[in-house]
Amino acid sequence: MPIDNQQLEQLKQIARDAGQAIMQVYRREEFGVRSKEDDSPLTEADLAAHRVIEAGLAALTPEIPRLSEEAAAIPFEQRRNWQRFWCIDPLDGTKEFIRRNDEFTVNIALIEQGAPLLGLIYVPPTGTLYWGGRELGAWKQRDGQPPRAIHCRPLGEILTVIASRRHGEDRNATLLAGIADQFNGIDTTNIGSSLKMCLIAEGKADVYPRLFPTSEWDTAAAQAIVEAAGGRLVDAERLEPLRYNQRESLENPWFLVIGDPAFPLNQLDY
């Protein structure tokens, strides 16, 4: 692990500081919302968190380049040579932020040779921090309480499915139809942002199918945490772990997050 314990503590503080910057905007009546080129929303909170993280990581690891959702216009010719880099979503769940439903996060991941090495996800409204990575295990800490180790759970009689608030329920039903008879029931929970994957990492859900577009900064931190907790985040077609910064496009393929590696992935119906 290229990050030592002292640097990890500093990383946690960077995530919390970004969360504080987000909450300062969240408490206002207006968020300063505007649209990006792809028509996705951008708020003053996104930019404030971006500035905090950029400054923090530049001071902590000046030798490691950074790829952030709010500064993603880096030519592939330049970033293709990165063996190690930070992959950042300063505010994951901007639409949830605008709707004031508290389901948004700060995501910071360290990528090495295309694979997530370390991930941190901070939930500003609750003060909850998740982190995990190789040789670290997966952890959760809330409001200064002692951290506790988290683990994915084995499959049980009821399958708990996590779904996006705005995408995929019809496709999810089709996808899971082929394995429905292996369970006594299927429960579905809708939630926004990378919190979906955190629930799998802490053993509160079994599967999250994502059959709609996402970007690399949406999944990198969560993949590190889920894998450290014993689960998997895989390309829905090839059933192999997602890789990062491998091509010009930063859009992910469709993917699946599972808590139990014994989940019958090859029986899903596309």
N, C-alpha and C positions, 0 to 999 in steps of 0.2 A: 504494500500500500504506500503510494508516494506521499500521502498526507499523514502526518504524525498526530498524536493525541492532542497536542496543543493547537495545531492548525484546525483539527476537527472542531474543537471548542470555539475557535474563532469563526469557523464556517457557520456553526449554529447561531452565533450572534449576528452574523451578516443576514441570515435568513430572518431572524427576529426583527432586526432593524428595518429590513425591507417590509416586513409585516406592519410595523409601527407606521411607516410612511404611508402604506395603503390605508390603514385605519384612520389616519388624519384626514384623508380625502373622504373615506366612507361616512364619516360623521357629518359631512357637509350636506347641504340641500342639493347642490349641483356638483356633478362629477367632471364637467368639462368634456363631455362625450363627443367624439368625432369618428369618422369612418376612415379606415385604411383603404388601400387600393383594392383589396379583395372584399370590401364592404363589411369586414368584421369590425367591431367597435374597439375604440382606443380611448382610454380615460387618462386623466391626470395621475391616477393611482398607478397605472401601468408604467408610466414614465418615471414617476417618483421612485418606485421600487427598482426599476432598471438602473437608475443613477446610483442608488445605494449599493446594489450588487456589483455593478461595474467597478465602482471605486473600491469596494471591499476586496474583491478578488484581485484587482490590479495591485493592491498593496500586499495581499497575502501571498499570491503566486504570480508575480509579474512575468515569469517565463512561460506560463500556460495561456494560450489564446482562449478567447471567449466567443461563444456563439449564442446570442440572445434573440428571442422573438422580436424584440424592439431594435435590434441591430443585426438583422440577418442577411443584409445585402453584401455578403462577402463572396467574391467569385470562387467557384469550385476549384479553379486553377490554383488559388491560394490555399484554401482550406484542405484540399485533398492530401496535402503533405503533412497535415497535423497527425501526429501519433497519439497525442493526448490533448484534450481540450475540455473546457467547461461548456455544458449545454444548459441553457437557462430559460425558464419562463417566469418573468418577474411577477406576473399575475395570471395564473391559470384559472379560467372560469370568469372571464370579464363579463359575460352576459349574466351570470349569476350575481356578480358584484353589482351590476346595474339594477338587477331586480331585488337587491338587498335580502337575499335569502341565506347569507353566511356561508355558501358553498363555494369558496374560492381559496386558492393556495398560492404559495411561493414555491417554485420548483428549481432546484439546483442539482446538477449531475456532473460527475467527472467521468469522461469517456476516455478509454484507452484502447487503441487499435480497433475501434469500432464497437466496443462492448462497454456497457455501463459498469464502472468500477465502484462508484459511490453515489448515493442519492440522498438528498434532504428534501422533505416536503413540510412546509410550515403552514398552519391554518390560523390566520390572524384573528378571526373573531373569537376563537376558543383558546388561543395560546398553546395549541397542540403542535408538537414537533415529532415527525417521523424521520428516521434515518436508518441507513443500512448499506451494506456492501460486503465485498469479499473480505473474509477474515474478521469482519466486525459483527456479523449477525444482524438482526433487524430489531429496532427499538422504537418505543413511543414514550413521550414525556409531555405532561400537561401542566402548565402554570407553575413551573418550578418544582413540581413534585419529583420524587426519585424516578429515574427512567426504568422502564420494565421491558424485558425482552418480549417480542411478539413472534408468532408463528402461524403459518397457514394451517388450516384444519383438514383432516381426512374427509372424504365424502361420506355423507350420512343418508338417511332415508328420504329426507327432504332436500331438494336441490335449491339453493338460494342464488338467484341470478341478479346481478347488478346491471342496470341499464341507464343510459343517458336520459336526462330530462326531456330532450328534444329529438332524439334520433333512435330508431332501430327496433322498437318493440315488435312490429310485424315481422321484420327479418329475424329477430331473435326467436320468435315462436316457430318459424319455419326451420331455423337452424337446429333447434333442440328437439324437434318432433321425433327424430329417429331414436332418441335416448330417453324419452319421457317415461316409457314403460319400465325403465330400470329404477325409478324412484316412486315413492308414495305420494309425491306432490312436487310442484315447482312453485316457489315463491319468487316474486320479482320486486326489487326495490329500486326506485329511481333517485338518482342523486347527481349533482354536477361536479365538474372538475376532476382532478386526480384523486379526490377522496374515494372514488369508486375502487381504485386499485389498492388504496390503503386499507379499505375494509376487508379485502381478500387477504392482504398481508397480515392482518391481526386476527384472522380466523372468524370473521363475521359473515362471510359470503364465500361462494364456491367458484363462480365463473362470471366474467365480464366479456361479452362479445362486442367488438367494435367494428361494425361493418359500414362505417362512414369515415370520411377523410379526417385525419389528424396530422400534426406535424411532429418532428422529432423531439422538440422541447416539451411536448405534451406527455411523452411517455418515458423519457430517459431516466429521470429520478425515480419514478415509480417502479420501473423495471429493476433497477438496482435493489430497491427495498423488497419487492416481491420475491426476487430470486434469493435474497439473503434470508427471507422468511420461509423458504422451502418451496415456493411456487414457481410458475413459469409465465412468461409473456412472449407469445410466439406469433409469427406471421401466419395468418389464417389459412393460406394456401400451402405453404411449404412446411408448416408446423416446426419452424426453427426460430430461435431467439431473434428479435429485431436487432438489426445492425444500424450503426449511425455514421453519417458523413461518408457514405459509400458512393454517392452519385450527386449529380447537380441538383436534382430536386430534393427538398427537405421534407416532402410529404411521406408519411408512413403508408405501408400497405395495410389492408384490413388486418386486424389482429385479435387474439384471444388471450385473456388472462385467466389462469386457473390456479387454484390453491393446492390441489392434490395432483401430483404428477400422474396418478393413476386415472385421471379423468379420461373418458373414452373419446378423445379428440378425433380419431379416425372414423367415428360413427356419426359425426355431425353431418347434417344434410344441407348443402348449399343450393 
